[in-house]
Amino acid sequence: MYCGQRPAMNLQRIVGGSSAVLGEWPWQASLQILQRHVCGAVLINQRWLLTAAHCILPYNVRLYMIMGSLNATSKDGVRLHLRRIVVHPHFNRTNMDFDIALLELVTMAPLTNVIQPICLPSSTHVFTNQSECFITGWGSSHTKVDGQGTQELQQASVDLISQSDCQEAYGWNIESNMMCAGFMEGGTDTCMGDSGGPLACMEASGRWFLAGITSWGKGCGRKNYPGVYTRITSVYDWIKSYI
């Protein structure tokens, strides 16, 4: 399947903590209810998206998607309705293990220069510290937890953090189905409204792969507390059983 490409981008742009341009992250979606951005989501083919399970349970079927727009609240994006929501059967709200859900669309997403699926890594795929990775979303752009969401889609370059460093930071609350990204010195991280959005990494082929789904953290951009993500390779077989 054609995936992980950014046809609107002629040049690769390397920036951190700044506004994205249209088509830079064509798999990014806004999960909404009543014209309000709730969480991020990510397109994995024309029929299915992924988001965080904790984004779904308070709202369920009243949710819909907006794609192809930098502004989550504008009317210039494509509105897509949901047929079905599949929360991972082992999702644990207490420790946020398996914090992932599949979203099936009623009609297939139209593929354009600004709407494209990201590639899924297989269960044996290994992302390295050399991988170029970005987080994106409309969440808080401030380091305070009461920061308001931004109007324009934001992006930031992040490092993948080893499982041992992550476990040391959080005190063994990090399950094998979780991974960490950000910077141990703080400053760059996803925040509340970015839950469910992608941790995307470009591999040697030049294509972008989904490494993680934004799940949780301690505050926003706090020193020694990187963002925690659901590890896609751990749930690949579950995803493929549906799509």
N, C-alpha and C positions, 0 to 999 in steps of 0.2 A: 504494500500500500504506500502511496505517496504521502509522506509525512515529514514533519520536522523542518520544513522549508519556509522561507520568508520571502515570497515573490515580490513584495513591495519594497524590499530592502536591497538596493544595489550595492551598498557598502556596509560591512559589519561595523557597528558603532559600539565602542566599549566605554560605558559610563556607569557610574554608581550613584544611587540616591537622587535620581533626576526624573523629570517627566519623559515618558516614552513618546515616540512618534507613531502615527497610525500605521498599522501593519507590522510593527516591530515584534509584537508578540501576538500573532494572529490566532493562537489557540486559547488566549485568555477570554474568559466569560465572566459576566456579572450575574450572580444568582439573586433574584429580586422577588419582593412581594409588595404589592400596592405601590409600585414605582419607587421603591426604596431598596438600595443596595444592602444585601444581607451578608453575602460571602462571595469569595471568588470561586471559580470552577475552571476546568480545562477540557477542551475538546480533544477526544482521542480517536474518533472517526465521525462520519457524518451523522450517525445515529446516537452516539453515546458521549457523555461527559463524566468526569470525576469531580468530586468535591469532598469535603470533610463530613463525616457522619454527624458530628456535633452541630453542624450547620442546619441539618435537615429536620431533626426530630421535633423542634418547637413549631414548625410550619407545615411540613409535609406537602400535600398536593397543590396548595395555592401558589406554590413557587413557579417562576418562569425564568428564562434566560435572556440576556441581552448580549449580543456579540457584534464585532465589527465597529466598535466605537471606543474612543479614548475616554469619553465622559460617561460615567455610569448612569447619570440622570438625564442625559439628553435624549432626544427622540430620533436621532439619526442612525441608531444601531438597528440590528435585525432582532426582532422579538421571536423567541422560540419557546413553545409550550411543552410541558413534560407529560409523557404517557405513563411513566413508571419510575419509581425511586426504589433502589435496592441498597439497603444499608448492610454493611458487612456483618455476617451473623455472629462474629466474635467481638464486635465493638464493645469496649468496656468504658463506660462513661466515667468511672472512678479514676482509672490511670491513663485513659485515652489510647489504649492499645487498639489497633485495627481501626483507627479513626478515618474511615473512608466510606464513600457511598457512590454508587453508579446512578446516573441520571439518563433515562431513555427519552429521546425526543419523539413527539407526535409525528413530525415531518422531518426529513433529513435536512441538516444544516447546508445552506448553499456555500460551496467553496468558491472563494474570491481571492483577490490579492490580500485582503485583510481578514479573511476567515479561513484558517487552515488547521488541520489536526497536528498535534505533536506526536512524536514516535514513543512507543512504549518499549522499555528495556525488557529483555527476557529475564527469567528468574535467576539466570547465571551471570547476568551482566555485572561488571564491576566498574563503578565510577571511582576515579582516582583523584588525588589531591591536585593533579594537574588539570583536571576538567574545568572548563570555563563555565561558571554557573551563575544564574540570575534568579532573583525573586521579583515578582510583579504583583501589583494589586492596587486597590483604592482605599486601603486601610489608613490608619493614622500615620501621618508623616512626622509626628513628634515623639519624643522619647517618654513622655508622660502617658500613662495608661488612659487618661481622660481626653487624649487628643482626638480631634475630629477627623473624620475621613476626608480625603482629598477629592477634588472634582476631577482631576486628570489622572490617568493611569500612571503609576509610579514604578520605577525599576531600580534595582540595586544589584551590583556584583557582590557575590558572597563566596567564601571558602567553604569546602566540605570539611567537617571536623570529625576526627576519629571517634569511633565508638567509645574507646577508653577515656578520652578527654571529656566526652559528653557525659558519660556515666559519673566521672569524677565531679563534674560541675553540678549535676543534679542529684547525686547520692544514690545511684543504683535504681532510679526510677525510670531509666531508659530501657525499654524492651528491645528485643532483637528486631522487631518490626518497625522500629523508629530509627531516625537518623537526625543528625544535627548539622546545621549550616549557619554561617554568619562570621563573626569575628569575636574571639575570646576577649578582646579589649573593648568590645561593645560598639555602639554607635550605628550599626547597620543591622536591621532586623525587620521581620514582618510583624505587623501588629493586628489588632482585633479584627478589623474589616477584611484583612487579607486571608483569614482562615479559609481553607478549601482551595486556595490558589496554587499555582505551580512553582516548584523548584525545578528549573529547566537547565540542563547542561548540554553544551555543544561537544560532540564527540569528534574524533579524527576525520570522520567522513564529511564533516561540515553540517551534518544534520543535528537537530535539537531533540534531546530525549528527556522524558519526564522522570526525574530522580525521586521526587517526593511531592506530597500534598501537605500544605501548611496546616499544622495541627495545634500546637500550643507552645508556651514559653513562660518565662517569669518576667513580667513587665515587657517593655519594648526597648530593645537595644541596650540592655543592661550589661555591664561588664561581667564576664564569666558565666553568662547565661545566654547561650546561643539559641536560635529558634529550633524547634523540634518539628519534625516532619514524618508523615507516614511513609515508610520505605516501599516504593513501588515494586521492586524486585521480590519482596516478601509476599505481595498480594497478586502477583502477575497471573498465577494459575486461576485464582478466583475471578479476576477480571476477564480472562479469556474464556471462562466457562459461560459467560453471558454474551460477550460481543463476537 
